[in-house]
Amino acid sequence: MSSKGWLSIPNILTLTRIVLTPVMVFALLRHQAQLALVLLLVAGLTDMLDGAIARFFNQRTVVGAYLDPMADKIMLIGGMVALYLLGEVPLFLFLAVLFRDVVIVLGAIFYELVTHNLKMEPSLVSKATTAMQIVCLVVLTMHQAWPIPTLFTGVAIWLAFVLTVVSGLHYLVVWTGKAVTATE
């Protein structure tokens, strides 16, 4: 992983996702769901491309390793807050997403303080959770734009919830174990 060239194409894509997020949230809150959906899809595309380009062209950077998950958190929390305020996201999912992200951020800070050796390595369950949360945001934003069957929104909500809880528990167990092992 390189620390040089932090303004690489993958990092620019990640920064684009961060910049698009408040515009997407604003569009949602202004009941411009079709615009919000386009912005969300573009942001989701940048999320897929930044990692793929970084790996394929060996442009992985330390900045990107921290910036990408931060961009995901900003996009997902921003979208969840907006859709919660619009009545699309139920309280249980909203709280699960927030709690998981607080656990991850506080856990990362604590781990770094204890071990001085934090390396951002998302697990497969974490990647699946992020993908499902993005799918959930897309489905619920589509529902804002054009009513779709509640079966689709319900499945998206429950899958996002289950993966969010599993991922949160996974982080707690794995990172607690790593912290204990690192301090022995």
C-alpha positions as MATLAB code, in Angstrom:
seq = 'MSSKGWLSIPNILTLTRIVLTPVMVFALLRHQAQLALVLLLVAGLTDMLDGAIARFFNQRTVVGAYLDPMADKIMLIGGMVALYLLGEVPLFLFLAVLFRDVVIVLGAIFYELVTHNLKMEPSLVSKATTAMQIVCLVVLTMHQAWPIPTLFTGVAIWLAFVLTVVSGLHYLVVWTGKAVTATE';
ca = [
       0.000    0.000    0.000;
       1.461    3.317   -1.034;
       1.363    6.596    0.831;
       2.407    8.506   -2.293;
      -0.007    9.925   -4.809;
      -2.973   10.244   -2.488;
      -4.880   12.094   -5.219;
      -5.231    8.986   -7.357;
      -8.254    8.129   -9.511;
      -9.702    5.806   -6.830;
      -9.381    8.530   -4.183;
     -10.948   11.097   -6.517;
     -13.883    8.704   -7.007;
     -14.178    8.347   -3.237;
     -14.093   12.135   -2.780;
     -16.791   12.405   -5.463;
     -18.995   10.113   -3.350;
     -18.464   12.368   -0.338;
     -19.368   15.479   -2.358;
     -22.443   13.842   -3.927;
     -23.878   12.748   -0.570;
     -25.140   16.115    0.753;
     -26.624   16.888   -2.669;
     -28.407   13.517   -2.636;
     -29.683   14.114    0.904;
     -30.887   17.597   -0.032;
     -32.677   16.209   -3.096;
     -34.391   13.560   -0.954;
     -35.510   16.081    1.637;
     -36.815   18.374   -1.136;
     -38.884   15.429   -2.465;
     -36.796   15.207   -5.622;
     -36.465   11.460   -5.363;
     -35.601   10.854   -9.010;
     -32.614   13.209   -8.787;
     -31.629   11.649   -5.455;
     -31.813    8.192   -7.026;
     -29.512    9.194   -9.886;
     -27.035   10.710   -7.410;
     -27.223    7.618   -5.210;
     -26.607    5.318   -8.168;
     -23.615    7.417   -9.282;
     -22.279    7.393   -5.708;
     -22.774    3.621   -5.539;
     -20.952    3.243   -8.838;
     -17.993    5.249   -7.527;
     -17.952    2.910   -4.518;
     -17.630   -0.120   -6.779;
     -15.094    1.477   -9.101;
     -12.706    3.023   -6.578;
     -11.688   -0.296   -5.044;
     -11.604   -2.146   -8.355;
      -9.395    0.490   -9.969;
      -7.136    0.683   -6.922;
      -6.593   -3.081   -6.959;
      -6.303   -3.499  -10.739;
      -3.903   -0.581  -11.288;
      -2.090   -1.024   -7.956;
      -3.181    2.435   -6.791;
      -4.038    1.470   -3.215;
      -3.074    4.176   -0.741;
      -3.182    4.566    3.019;
      -5.430    7.604    2.525;
      -7.795    5.543    0.383;
      -7.935    2.753    2.972;
      -9.354    5.237    5.495;
     -11.218    7.524    3.088;
     -13.297    4.810    1.388;
     -15.028    3.454    4.508;
     -15.512    7.036    5.725;
     -17.195    7.916    2.422;
     -19.418    4.837    2.781;
     -20.413    5.887    6.295;
     -21.181    9.445    5.190;
     -23.284    8.245    2.251;
     -25.135    5.544    4.172;
     -25.801    7.605    7.293;
     -26.832   10.625    5.219;
     -29.227    8.527    3.143;
     -30.605    6.686    6.175;
     -31.207    9.932    8.085;
     -33.006   11.522    5.132;
     -35.134    8.449    4.458;
     -35.876    8.044    8.175;
     -37.085   11.657    8.303;
     -39.279   10.923    5.275;
     -40.765    7.860    6.973;
     -39.183    5.316    4.616;
     -36.666    3.802    7.056;
     -38.145    2.218   10.187;
     -36.673    3.165   13.545;
     -35.192   -0.317   14.166;
     -33.111   -0.183   10.971;
     -32.119    3.436   11.543;
     -30.887    2.651   15.067;
     -29.125   -0.563   13.988;
     -27.188    1.263   11.250;
     -26.246    4.118   13.585;
     -25.283    1.805   16.452;
     -23.152   -0.430   14.209;
     -21.279    2.540   12.797;
     -20.717    4.031   16.253;
     -19.397    0.650   17.429;
     -17.057    0.458   14.424;
     -15.726    4.010   14.783;
     -15.304    3.850   18.567;
     -13.838    0.356   18.282;
     -11.305    1.546   15.693;
     -10.301    4.486   17.882;
      -9.987    2.244   20.950;
      -8.035   -0.397   19.013;
      -5.603    2.227   17.721;
      -5.153    3.687   21.213;
      -4.461    0.257   22.695;
      -2.386   -1.336   19.945;
      -1.100    1.577   17.808;
      -1.564   -0.803   14.888;
      -4.935   -0.179   13.227;
      -5.178   -1.485    9.685;
      -8.436   -0.974    7.846;
      -9.378   -4.436    6.591;
     -13.107   -4.788    5.950;
     -14.406   -8.321    6.318;
     -16.599  -10.117    3.810;
     -19.640   -9.693    6.084;
     -18.880   -5.966    6.347;
     -18.671   -5.634    2.571;
     -21.938   -7.570    2.181;
     -23.579   -5.318    4.779;
     -22.447   -2.143    3.030;
     -23.664   -3.500   -0.307;
     -27.047   -4.461    1.174;
     -27.407   -1.098    2.892;
     -26.752    0.616   -0.445;
     -29.303   -1.675   -2.132;
     -31.764   -0.810    0.638;
     -31.174    2.920    0.106;
     -31.688    2.487   -3.641;
     -34.918    0.498   -3.166;
     -36.312    2.989   -0.633;
     -35.310    5.958   -2.790;
     -36.989    4.259   -5.765;
     -40.066    3.905   -3.568;
     -39.958    7.655   -2.987;
     -39.782    8.238   -6.753;
     -42.285    5.604   -7.872;
     -44.258    3.480   -5.438;
     -43.042   -0.101   -5.639;
     -44.490   -3.188   -3.943;
     -43.967   -3.267   -0.190;
     -42.609   -6.795   -0.575;
     -39.453   -5.323   -2.162;
     -39.055   -2.560    0.407;
     -39.733   -4.985    3.268;
     -37.197   -7.537    2.027;
     -34.575   -4.808    1.519;
     -35.198   -3.394    5.001;
     -35.034   -6.772    6.760;
     -31.969   -7.993    4.851;
     -30.177   -4.730    5.613;
     -31.183   -5.016    9.275;
     -30.060   -8.638    9.684;
     -26.720   -8.045    7.948;
     -26.173   -4.851    9.950;
     -26.691   -6.690   13.251;
     -24.553   -9.669   12.191;
     -21.803   -7.366   10.965;
     -21.874   -5.302   14.165;
     -21.571   -8.427   16.295;
     -18.827   -9.726   14.018;
     -16.827   -6.521   14.472;
     -17.263   -6.669   18.250;
     -16.063  -10.262   18.504;
     -13.219  -10.114   15.975;
     -11.754   -6.755   16.988;
     -12.078   -7.455   20.711;
     -10.186  -10.694   20.123;
      -7.502   -8.869   18.117;
      -7.145   -6.202   20.817;
      -6.812   -8.805   23.573;
      -4.269  -10.806   21.568;
      -2.271   -7.658   20.656;
      -1.974   -6.544   24.291;
      -0.839   -9.931   25.674;
];
